[in-house]
Amino acid sequence: MNITILGGGGFLGRKIAERLTREGRLGGQPVTSLTLFDIAEPPKPSAAFPVTALAGDVVDLPEAAVPAGTDVIFHLAAVVSAQAEADYELGRRVNLRGTDAVVDACRRLVAAGGRPPRVVFTSSVASFSATQADTLPDEAKQVPGNSYGAQKAAAELILADASRRGFMDVVTIRLPTVVVRPGRPNKAASSFFSAIVREPLLGLEAELPVPDTFGVWICSPRRAADWLLHAAAMDTSGMGLDRSLSPPGIETTVGNMLKALDSVQPGASALVRRITDPTIADIVGTWPPAFTAARARALGFVPHEPMEDVVRAFIADDLEATRRDRGLIA
Ligand SMILES: NC(=O)c1ccc[n+]([C@@H]2O[C@H](COP(=O)([O-])OP(=O)(O)OC[C@H]3O[C@@H](n4cnc5c(N)ncnc54)[C@H](O)[C@@H]3O)[C@@H](O)[C@H]2O)c1
């Protein structure tokens, strides 16, 4: 299988690249090549098959990023939530025009006689709005409360239509907020959901801009990677025209996340400071705190693990690397 990851240098792109190079197979088929594409050249994991790393803009997607014979494209390149809200031009350009470019790359493959590639697209919980009391069913209407969510919802429709036309075979995963994100706080409005676990585990303070009772729909990086890899290999013949899924995440509250943190590292949550940030609170305040995810379960997407396991997975997978990246250890 020839695989491309657009946004291959990002948080989830690197996780997928690691899994593919470690496992060497996708859906029972051997991986034969991997192409990683991002604004800056992504790091190349060592692999038993050729790995190509390319730098460029997804809006001007070069042919080399999606070469002839590509079987699977993970389309993860995006301008994320708070940045897309702060910079309307940039968000619209990358999240919409970038998706157009993926459609055109697939059309080129098909016009040259290739098979329509499987495209795995990452949409978001932010494409919906709801109150804190809601649990959204699969047929809930997408009414985004921010530009990022609107761009993701629009991209879902464009990709589903391209799939109907035979240019690609798309599966869109509307990801929950992924925690615990390693590294530093980033431009996502959801950044604090990771920071309140990660920073105390690093011995640092974190800021919490919502009340402890705030409900949130989350998943771990391990589970997000499982879902994206499942989406890349699953049988799509029963999906019909609706190519989007809400996967079975974790329905929890910020307070429960802090309890899980304390159960793994007693007293750690004392480093979390309650602050007021109306911009962030307004963005995340429209995101639904729960989904039924019935369709995804029926299509074989594995359900979430307990919150304590999410904290432990971060410690096992990412804590040391985060310490090193941030210069907290020699
Ligand atoms: N992490 C989450 O909580 C979460 C939740 C819901 C949806 N998603 C979606 O999942 C995908 C991956 O998220 P992530 O957390 O890895 O984000 P990330 O920001 O770490 O990765 C996105 C990557 O896209 C790249 N990119 C941005 N503009 C580009 C351009 N013009 N050309 C090429 N590359 C460009 C960035 O450099 C970055 O490496 C994104 O589409 C995001 O919207 C993530």
The ligand as an SDF file (V2000), in Angstrom:
LIG
                    3D

 44 48  0  0  0  0  0  0  0  0999 V2000
   -5.9770   17.2630   17.9340 N   0  0  0  0  0  0  0  0  0  0  0  0
   -7.2800   17.4460   18.1020 C   0  0  0  0  0  0  0  0  0  0  0  0
   -7.7700   17.5750   19.2310 O   0  0  0  0  0  0  0  0  0  0  0  0
   -8.2150   17.4510   16.9220 C   0  0  0  0  0  0  0  0  0  0  0  0
   -9.5830   17.4340   17.1420 C   0  0  0  0  0  0  0  0  0  0  0  0
  -10.4470   17.4550   16.0600 C   0  0  0  0  0  0  0  0  0  0  0  0
   -9.9210   17.4920   14.7740 C   0  0  0  0  0  0  0  0  0  0  0  0
   -8.5770   17.5260   14.5840 N   0  0  0  0  0  0  0  0  0  0  0  0
   -8.0600   17.5840   13.2160 C   0  0  0  0  0  0  0  0  0  0  0  0
   -7.1020   16.5650   13.0560 O   0  0  0  0  0  0  0  0  0  0  0  0
   -6.0740   16.9860   12.1430 C   0  0  0  0  0  0  0  0  0  0  0  0
   -4.7090   16.8270   12.7720 C   0  0  0  0  0  0  0  0  0  0  0  0
   -4.6960   17.5740   13.9870 O   0  0  0  0  0  0  0  0  0  0  0  0
   -3.3840   17.7800   14.8470 P   0  0  0  0  0  0  0  0  0  0  0  0
   -3.8170   17.8560   16.2500 O   0  0  0  0  0  0  0  0  0  0  0  0
   -2.3670   16.8020   14.4120 O   0  0  0  0  0  0  0  0  0  0  0  0
   -2.9840   19.2600   14.3810 O   0  0  0  0  0  0  0  0  0  0  0  0
   -1.5430   19.8570   14.0560 P   0  0  0  0  0  0  0  0  0  0  0  0
   -1.7040   21.3420   14.0340 O   0  0  0  0  0  0  0  0  0  0  0  0
   -0.5110   19.2780   14.9640 O   0  0  0  0  0  0  0  0  0  0  0  0
   -1.2870   19.3060   12.5820 O   0  0  0  0  0  0  0  0  0  0  0  0
   -1.7840   19.9310   11.4530 C   0  0  0  0  0  0  0  0  0  0  0  0
   -0.6280   20.0470   10.4750 C   0  0  0  0  0  0  0  0  0  0  0  0
   -1.0960   20.7200    9.3060 O   0  0  0  0  0  0  0  0  0  0  0  0
    0.0020   21.4640    8.8250 C   0  0  0  0  0  0  0  0  0  0  0  0
   -0.4250   22.5330    7.9350 N   0  0  0  0  0  0  0  0  0  0  0  0
   -1.0550   23.6980    8.2500 C   0  0  0  0  0  0  0  0  0  0  0  0
   -1.1960   24.4530    7.1670 N   0  0  0  0  0  0  0  0  0  0  0  0
   -0.6380   23.7700    6.1410 C   0  0  0  0  0  0  0  0  0  0  0  0
   -0.4530   24.0500    4.7710 C   0  0  0  0  0  0  0  0  0  0  0  0
   -0.8750   25.1930    4.2150 N   0  0  0  0  0  0  0  0  0  0  0  0
    0.1560   23.1190    3.9990 N   0  0  0  0  0  0  0  0  0  0  0  0
    0.6150   21.9630    4.5410 C   0  0  0  0  0  0  0  0  0  0  0  0
    0.4640   21.6490    5.8300 N   0  0  0  0  0  0  0  0  0  0  0  0
   -0.1540   22.5390    6.6240 C   0  0  0  0  0  0  0  0  0  0  0  0
    0.6490   22.0460   10.0760 C   0  0  0  0  0  0  0  0  0  0  0  0
    1.9690   22.4750    9.8250 O   0  0  0  0  0  0  0  0  0  0  0  0
    0.5380   20.8780   11.0360 C   0  0  0  0  0  0  0  0  0  0  0  0
    1.7300   20.1090   11.0690 O   0  0  0  0  0  0  0  0  0  0  0  0
   -6.4190   18.4190   11.7600 C   0  0  0  0  0  0  0  0  0  0  0  0
   -7.1300   18.3830   10.5350 O   0  0  0  0  0  0  0  0  0  0  0  0
   -7.3290   18.8770   12.8850 C   0  0  0  0  0  0  0  0  0  0  0  0
   -8.2010   19.8810   12.4330 O   0  0  0  0  0  0  0  0  0  0  0  0
   -7.7070   17.4970   15.6250 C   0  0  0  0  0  0  0  0  0  0  0  0
  1  2  1  0
  2  3  2  0
  2  4  1  0
  4  5  1  0
  4 44  2  0
  5  6  2  0
  6  7  1  0
  7  8  2  0
  8  9  1  0
  8 44  1  0
  9 10  1  0
  9 42  1  0
 10 11  1  0
 11 12  1  0
 11 40  1  0
 12 13  1  0
 13 14  1  0
 14 15  2  0
 14 16  1  0
 14 17  1  0
 17 18  1  0
 18 19  2  0
 18 20  1  0
 18 21  1  0
 21 22  1  0
 22 23  1  0
 23 24  1  0
 23 38  1  0
 24 25  1  0
 25 26  1  0
 25 36  1  0
 26 27  1  0
 26 35  1  0
 27 28  2  0
 28 29  1  0
 29 30  1  0
 29 35  2  0
 30 31  1  0
 30 32  2  0
 32 33  1  0
 33 34  2  0
 34 35  1  0
 36 37  1  0
 36 38  1  0
 38 39  1  0
 40 41  1  0
 40 42  1  0
 42 43  1  0
M  CHG  2   8   1  16  -1
M  END
$$$$
